[in-house]
């Protein structure tokens, strides 16, 4: 978990809230959320092959005032961590107001982005807003990633986003997210070594099919037909790699998802 969540700046507060949670839990009192995830918007600048979120006929953004009320309530309950995702959060006008509001109330905040809009100015904004970590998506090398993300140039733009964060937002933890799927399983060894060369953490998750939305008109399906032997071999390859953020227990559970 420490490879993903950056809590160094607020360790005393996190420890105090964690101890409070455990005390309440073992006393049989009602538990409260330690971590939260916000889907701030379903608007996105990509149409990835495995994602159904952009097909939601209702394209919305969570209002900032409502978001602020929620994070203040979570803080009062003792929440320690929140992840801000979408859609693509950097398509939200004034996104960094959300990040600043979250940081005023919660010890550790992660942002999930595809990185296409993360230029020098955005990287500086992440630093100024007090971001703890940023997770960016890479699902393969070059053409593999661009096929999955359905966007020419997406690979180089995301790598540039990582370099922007390293240069203009030092101290912000960087995590690369990768979805394991039939279309990239043979490319993941190269990708893993490449991400390691960037000096950032790497997190993996299996392909999951999204639910369909009420009123959805666009067809949506995912191909989950994958060679389990290849998945198992790749999981073994990941075990013990220092920059891989997943626990061994989680990694070993990945083949069962398919």
Secondary structure as GFF3:
##gff-version 3
##sequence-region A 1 258
A	DSSP	three_ten_helix	8	10	.	.	.	ID=ss1
A	DSSP	alpha_helix	11	26	.	.	.	ID=ss2
A	DSSP	beta_strand	35	39	.	.	.	ID=ss3
A	DSSP	three_ten_helix	53	55	.	.	.	ID=ss4
A	DSSP	alpha_helix	64	77	.	.	.	ID=ss5
A	DSSP	beta_strand	81	85	.	.	.	ID=ss6
A	DSSP	three_ten_helix	89	91	.	.	.	ID=ss7
A	DSSP	alpha_helix	95	105	.	.	.	ID=ss8
A	DSSP	beta_strand	108	113	.	.	.	ID=ss9
A	DSSP	alpha_helix	120	129	.	.	.	ID=ss10
A	DSSP	beta_strand	133	137	.	.	.	ID=ss11
A	DSSP	alpha_helix	142	149	.	.	.	ID=ss12
A	DSSP	alpha_helix	154	168	.	.	.	ID=ss13
A	DSSP	beta_strand	173	180	.	.	.	ID=ss14
A	DSSP	three_ten_helix	185	187	.	.	.	ID=ss15
A	DSSP	alpha_helix	188	198	.	.	.	ID=ss16
A	DSSP	beta_strand	201	206	.	.	.	ID=ss17
A	DSSP	alpha_helix	228	238	.	.	.	ID=ss18
A	DSSP	alpha_helix	248	257	.	.	.	ID=ss19
###
